[in-house]
């Protein structure tokens, strides 16, 4: 099975945020780490937040964090949900 780029980068973004632990990170941090445009990463992060995987906070002290512990996330669920988004 070949994953779409959208799903690939969604998984990478979640891993990036999970590795950070309690320390929040920004869209810019993720985009720079993977060599992507900030605009593309904004779309990915927005969809992950809508799906309930990321918590986003605006302003000073804001950033991205996981909404649930990584152990509770299922890769299969994430792939199914993001693959269906990439087809639209």
Backbone as CSV, one residue per row, in Angstrom:
resi,resn,N_x,N_y,N_z,CA_x,CA_y,CA_z,C_x,C_y,C_z
1,UNK,0.837,-1.182,0.000,0.000,0.000,0.000,0.877,1.238,0.000
2,UNK,0.588,2.132,-0.899,1.340,3.377,-0.976,0.522,4.495,-0.356
3,UNK,1.134,5.202,0.581,0.445,6.296,1.259,0.575,7.587,0.460
4,UNK,-0.421,8.433,0.586,-0.336,9.752,-0.052,0.668,10.602,0.726
5,UNK,1.153,11.632,0.102,2.075,12.549,0.784,1.396,13.199,1.977
6,UNK,0.096,13.492,1.821,-0.662,14.107,2.901,-0.627,13.221,4.149
7,UNK,-0.853,11.932,3.975,-0.830,10.990,5.096,0.578,10.848,5.646
8,UNK,1.556,10.748,4.774,2.950,10.631,5.189,3.341,11.820,6.068
9,UNK,3.067,13.020,5.619,3.430,14.211,6.385,2.573,14.375,7.627
10,UNK,1.350,13.869,7.609,0.508,13.897,8.807,1.132,13.026,9.897
11,UNK,1.570,11.838,9.515,2.214,10.944,10.485,3.516,11.542,10.994
12,UNK,4.283,12.121,10.106,5.546,12.749,10.514,5.307,13.897,11.488
13,UNK,4.265,14.694,11.220,3.938,15.813,12.104,3.554,15.312,13.490
14,UNK,2.744,14.260,13.545,2.346,13.708,14.840,3.549,13.155,15.604
15,UNK,4.449,12.490,14.901,5.658,11.962,15.543,6.517,13.108,16.060
16,UNK,6.663,14.155,15.260,7.457,15.317,15.653,6.915,15.921,16.942
17,UNK,5.602,16.107,17.004,4.973,16.694,18.188,5.097,15.747,19.381
18,UNK,4.941,14.453,19.147,5.032,13.471,20.237,6.427,13.445,20.847
19,UNK,7.447,13.563,20.023,8.825,13.546,20.513,9.092,14.751,21.407
20,UNK,8.444,15.853,21.101,8.609,17.067,21.900,8.012,16.932,23.292
21,UNK,7.089,15.999,23.481,6.478,15.777,24.794,5.613,16.954,25.212
22,UNK,5.879,17.483,26.399,5.090,18.597,26.932,5.475,19.936,26.312
23,UNK,6.622,19.988,25.673,7.080,21.223,25.032,6.305,21.418,23.734
24,UNK,5.621,22.550,23.630,4.849,22.794,22.411,5.783,23.193,21.272
25,UNK,5.315,23.000,20.054,6.088,23.377,18.881,5.178,24.126,17.923
26,UNK,5.757,24.687,16.897,4.979,25.480,15.947,4.927,24.790,14.586
27,UNK,4.023,25.274,13.775,3.926,24.786,12.395,5.244,25.041,11.678
28,UNK,5.832,26.169,11.956,7.105,26.528,11.325,8.196,25.511,11.669
29,UNK,8.241,25.087,12.934,9.230,24.081,13.355,9.090,22.794,12.547
30,UNK,7.861,22.334,12.400,7.606,21.086,11.673,7.940,21.246,10.194
31,UNK,7.500,22.352,9.609,7.749,22.594,8.183,9.246,22.642,7.890
32,UNK,9.997,23.306,8.743,11.445,23.394,8.539,12.126,22.038,8.722
33,UNK,11.647,21.266,9.686,12.255,19.961,9.950,12.121,19.017,8.753
34,UNK,11.023,19.134,8.005,10.781,18.228,6.887,10.948,18.897,5.525
35,UNK,11.348,20.160,5.502,11.584,20.842,4.240,10.319,21.083,3.430
36,UNK,9.210,21.355,4.122,7.931,21.612,3.454,7.575,23.084,3.532
37,UNK,6.650,23.473,2.687,6.168,24.852,2.781,5.303,24.980,4.028
38,UNK,5.344,26.144,4.635,4.545,26.401,5.827,3.057,26.266,5.506
39,UNK,2.643,26.731,4.327,1.235,26.673,3.955,0.722,25.234,3.878
40,UNK,1.526,24.349,3.347,1.123,22.946,3.260,1.003,22.341,4.660
41,UNK,1.944,22.678,5.538,1.907,22.141,6.892,0.730,22.713,7.675
42,UNK,0.343,23.952,7.411,-0.836,24.534,8.067,-2.073,23.704,7.733
43,UNK,-2.218,23.306,6.481,-3.359,22.496,6.056,-3.359,21.144,6.773
44,UNK,-2.213,20.527,6.889,-2.096,19.232,7.547,-2.435,19.354,9.033
45,UNK,-1.859,20.354,9.697,-2.095,20.551,11.130,-3.564,20.880,11.394
46,UNK,-4.157,21.689,10.532,-5.568,22.039,10.688,-6.432,20.776,10.647
47,UNK,-6.169,19.902,9.704,-6.939,18.663,9.585,-6.694,17.717,10.760
48,UNK,-5.465,17.640,11.246,-5.180,16.791,12.404,-5.880,17.330,13.656
49,UNK,-5.992,18.630,13.759,-6.712,19.229,14.888,-8.205,18.942,14.774
50,UNK,-8.751,19.046,13.554,-10.167,18.740,13.342,-10.479,17.285,13.666
51,UNK,-9.548,16.401,13.379,-9.739,14.975,13.652,-9.536,14.631,15.128
52,UNK,-9.034,15.586,15.907,-8.872,15.372,17.340,-7.522,14.841,17.770
53,UNK,-6.523,14.930,16.909,-5.191,14.435,17.261,-4.287,15.519,17.825
54,UNK,-4.464,16.749,17.387,-3.633,17.855,17.855,-4.469,18.908,18.551
55,UNK,-3.862,19.519,19.539,-4.446,20.670,20.214,-3.641,21.882,19.749
56,UNK,-4.316,22.903,19.284,-3.629,24.097,18.812,-3.969,25.264,19.729
57,UNK,-2.949,26.035,20.056,-3.133,27.230,20.884,-2.495,28.401,20.174
58,UNK,-3.225,29.483,20.124,-2.734,30.682,19.445,-2.056,31.615,20.440
59,UNK,-1.263,32.519,19.886,-0.660,33.582,20.694,0.590,33.164,21.435
60,UNK,1.004,34.069,22.316,2.218,33.848,23.089,2.038,32.616,23.984
61,UNK,3.019,31.759,23.966,2.928,30.536,24.748,2.078,29.465,24.081
62,UNK,1.650,29.729,22.863,0.823,28.780,22.136,1.659,27.751,21.418
63,UNK,1.030,27.036,20.535,1.730,26.026,19.757,0.884,24.778,19.604
64,UNK,1.552,23.695,19.295,0.882,22.423,19.041,1.262,21.400,20.093
65,UNK,0.270,20.633,20.507,0.485,19.512,21.417,-0.471,18.396,21.023
66,UNK,-0.148,17.188,21.440,-1.052,16.069,21.195,-2.261,16.196,22.120
67,UNK,-3.431,15.828,21.619,-4.634,15.877,22.441,-4.788,14.642,23.309
68,UNK,-4.091,13.578,22.971,-4.181,12.344,23.741,-2.794,11.710,23.799
69,UNK,-2.570,10.833,24.756,-1.261,10.167,24.833,-0.984,9.362,23.559
70,UNK,0.267,9.328,23.131,0.615,8.583,21.913,0.203,7.111,21.973
71,UNK,0.228,6.508,23.140,-0.124,5.089,23.269,-1.586,4.826,22.930
72,UNK,-2.418,5.853,23.012,-3.845,5.695,22.710,-4.167,5.928,21.233
73,UNK,-3.200,6.425,20.481,-3.414,6.684,19.054,-3.124,5.419,18.260
74,UNK,-3.958,5.145,17.295,-3.792,3.978,16.437,-3.415,4.435,15.032
75,UNK,-2.289,3.949,14.547,-1.797,4.366,13.238,-2.804,4.032,12.147
76,UNK,-3.432,2.890,12.229,-4.425,2.497,11.231,-5.562,3.499,11.133
77,UNK,-6.044,3.976,12.289,-7.111,4.979,12.294,-6.645,6.280,11.641
78,UNK,-5.444,6.689,11.994,-4.904,7.936,11.441,-4.762,7.822,9.923
79,UNK,-4.222,6.703,9.471,-4.029,6.507,8.029,-5.375,6.509,7.300
80,UNK,-6.349,5.773,7.825,-7.665,5.736,7.171,-8.285,7.129,7.089
81,UNK,-8.196,7.884,8.161,-8.807,9.211,8.174,-8.080,10.195,7.268
82,UNK,-6.760,10.173,7.260,-6.027,11.125,6.430,-6.024,10.720,4.958
83,UNK,-6.067,9.426,4.680,-6.158,8.994,3.275,-7.489,9.438,2.673
84,UNK,-8.549,9.363,3.435,-9.851,9.786,2.908,-9.862,11.296,2.675
85,UNK,-9.093,12.051,3.464,-9.016,13.498,3.265,-8.201,13.840,2.023
86,UNK,-7.178,13.047,1.757,-6.326,13.343,0.603,-7.009,13.044,-0.717
87,UNK,-8.064,12.236,-0.700,-8.783,11.904,-1.919,-9.789,12.972,-2.310
88,UNK,-10.132,13.828,-1.374,-11.150,14.855,-1.631,-10.562,16.010,-2.390
